[in-house]
Amino acid sequence: MPEQNETQMSFWAHLEALRWVLMRIVIVYMILVGICFAAMPYIFNGFILGPTSSDFILYRWLAGLGGDGTFFPDFSSDFKVEIINVKLASQFVTHITTSFCLGFLLVFPYLVCEAWMFIRPALYDGERKSVVALLAFGVPMFYLGCAVGYFIVFPFTFRFLAQYEISAEITNMISLGSYIDNFLMLIFVMGIVFELPFVCWILAKMGLVTSSFLREYRRHAVVVLLALAAIITPTGDPFTLLVVFVPLYLLYELSIVLADTQKKAKEKLPAKTS
């Protein structure tokens, strides 16, 4: 049951508690942003610009496997892309915006923890267990999606687009703004995409989605996921397409399992009597 002293709190007391929660989150967030800002030269050279050269871990691993470019891409050739700056303030603006983005990634678990501590007293014991399980699943899945975006999706996409030629007379010159926009977008998009099972679990709990519905439209989902994988990685080889498609399809299957688990949990509940 909810804690008695919390349920008797007035509206203004709840508002004051929420204000302190937001203040703590903002303070921790700005501290992390400051740390990211101070360490940004090292983060940029060692992490963000990693996919621009053949030394990147994914490129070196795939180069060792070999490939002729038909089904399996060829990563044996040297690869180096120079990122250029074409606007006077771009490097300074990128320094700030990237610090805020990385700060959000770092503060996210603390934000979730503060939100949980705020709503926890108002929940019943059964609701608390459900929310804890939900957060324990959803937060790691977001970071797993970001990791897949950084180590797999963005490097494949960037390498293909950086080497693509519509004419040999045109030289690719990748600007700093273009690079960082695509870098952050793909990583955050993959983090959000990996929340698909989390969303399906919520919808199943609300009764809006069922496991039988997801199974019935599995073939349609496969087509949509293939199209999404093709959009995310517009390369010409099937290997790259499968590398992105397989995790997306596994997420869909995991969504079915979670929806089925929610269905079984509802069936175990005692029937309501009039």
N, C-alpha and C positions, 0 to 999 in steps of 0.2 A: 504493500500500500504506500501511497505518497507520504512523505514525512510530515508530521502534524504541524511543526513550527513553520514549515515552508508554505503549507496550504493556507495558513492564517495570515500570511504576509499581505499587506495592502498593495494596491496597484502602484503607488509611488515607491514602495520598498522594492518591488520587482524591477521598476524602472531604474532605481538607483543601483541595484545589483547588476543589471544589464549594462549600465553606463561604465561600471568598473571593469566588467568583462571586456567591453570594447576598448577601453583605455589600455588594459594589459596587452591585448592583442596588437593594438597599434604600436605600443612601446616596443614589444618584442619584434614586431615586423620591421620597424625602423632600425633597430639595432642590427638585425640580419641584413637589411638593405645596406647599411653602412659597412658591414663586414664584406659583403659582396662587392661594394664599390671600391673598397681598399684593395681587395684581392683580384679585381677584375683583369688587370694585365696578365696575371698568371692563369686565371680561368679562361680567358680568351685564347691565349696561345696554346695551352695544353688541353683544353676541352672543347670550346666552341669551334675553333678552327681545325680541329682534328680531322674531320672528313674531307678537308681540302687537299690532302697529300696521301701518297702511297703508304706512309707510315701508320695510317689508321689501322686499328686492330682488325676490323672486318676485312679490309682490303688485303692485308697480309695473310690472313687465314684463308681467304678464297683464292689468293694467288698460289698458295701451296697446294690447293686441290686441283688446279689446272682447269682449263676450259678453252673452247674454241669459238665461243660467241654464238653458237647455234641454240642449244638448249641451256647450256651452262655458260654464264658470261666470262669473258677473258679479263682477268685482273693482273696479268703478269707484266703489263707495260707500266712504265713510270707514269705517275699521275700527280700533277701539281697545278693548283689554280691560285692565281694571285688575286686577292680581293683588293679592289681599289676604292678610294674615297673621292667622290665628285662634288660634294657639298662641304662648305666651310665648317659647319657645326655638326656634321654627321657623326664624327667620332665621339664628340662630347655627348650628344643626344643618345647615341647608342650605348655609351657607358652608363648613363643614368637609367634608361629604359630597361636594359638588360639586368641591371642590379635590382630593379623593382620586380622583374619577372622571376629571377632566381630567388629573391627574397620571399616571394609568395610560395614557391615550391618548398622552401625550407620551413616556413611558418605554418604551412597547411596542417601538419599533425597537431601542432599546438593549438591552432584555431579550432580544430575538431574536438580536442580535449576540453578546451574552455566551453565550447558550446554544449558538450556532454555534461559537464559539471553544473551548468546553468539549468538544463532541462531535467536532469536526473531526479531531483526531489519531487517533481510533479508526476513522475511515472510510477506505475504499479510494477511489482516485481517481475511479472511476465513480460511487460513492455520493456523493462530495462534489459533483460536478457536478449530480447530481439534486437534492440538498438545496438547493444554491444557487439552482437554477432554481425550486424549489418556494417558497423564501422570497422570492425576487425577485418572484414572482407573488402569493403569499398576502398579504403585508403591505400592498402598495398596494391590493389588492382590499378589504381590511378598511377602510382609510381612505376609499376610494371609496364603499363602502356607507354609512359614517358621514356622508359629505358628501351623498349622496342622501337620507339620513334627515333631515338638518338643512335642506337647501334645498328639498326637495320633499315628502317623506312627512309629516313633522311639521307643516309649515305648513298643508297641505291638511286634515289630520286635525283640527288644533287650531281652525282657522277654522270648519270645519263644526260641530264639537261646541260651540264657544263661542257660535255663533249659533243652534243648534238650540233649538226651543221645543216642548214638549208642551202648554203652556198659556201664554197671554199674561200670566196672573196671576203667573207664576213668573219671578223675576229671577235670571239666572245670575251667581253670584259665585264666581270661580275662586280657590281657595286656592293658596298658594305650594307646599305639599306636593304637591297634585294636579298642578300644572303641571310641577314639576321631575321628579316621578316619571315622568310620561308623556314628557317631553322626553328624559330619559336612556334610558328603556326603548326608545323607537322608534329612537333613533340607534344604540344598541348592537345592537338586533335587526337593523337593516338592515346593520350592519357584519358581523354573523354570517351573515346570509342571503347576502351577497356572497362568502362563503367556500364556497358550494355547488360551484363548479367545482374548487376546491382539494380538497374532500372527495371528490368524484367521481374526481379524479386519483389520490388515495391508494387508494380502493377499487378502482379499475381496476388499479393497480400490484399490489395484493394478490390480484387475480383475483376479487373479489367482485362487480364490476360491469363490464359490457361496453358498448361503444357500440351494439351491436345491441339489447341489452336496453333502453337508454334510448330508442332510436328506436322500438322496438315499443310502448313505453308513453308515447309523446309525447302522444297525445290525452288519456290519463288525467292526465298532468302538466299539460296546459293547463287542465283543469277544476280541479285542485288549486290551481294558481297563481292562477286567476281568483278562487277562493274566498278564498285568502290575501290577494290584493289588495283584495277587498271588505271583509275583516276589518280590514286595516291602515288603509284609508281608507273609512269608512262613509258616503260621500257619495252623493247621488242622481244625479249627472251622469256620463255615460259617459267624458267627457274625463279626469276625475280617476282613474277606474278604470284607464284605458289608460295614464296616466302612470306608475302603479305597476306594472301588469301587464307592460308592454313590457320594462323592465329585468330583471324576474324571468324572463321567457321567454328573453331573450337570454343570461342566465346559464345556463339549462338547455341551450340550444344550444351554448354554450361548453363545458359539461360533456361533451357528446357529442363535440365536437372533441378535447378533451383525452383522453377515454377512447379514442378512435380512434387518437390519436397513440401512446398507451401500447400499444395492441394491435399497431400496426405496429412499434414498437420491440422488442416481444417476438418478433415473427415474424422479425426480422433476426438474433436471437441464434442461434448455432450449436446444432444439435441435440445433446443429451447422448448420449454413447455408453456402452453398458453395459460 
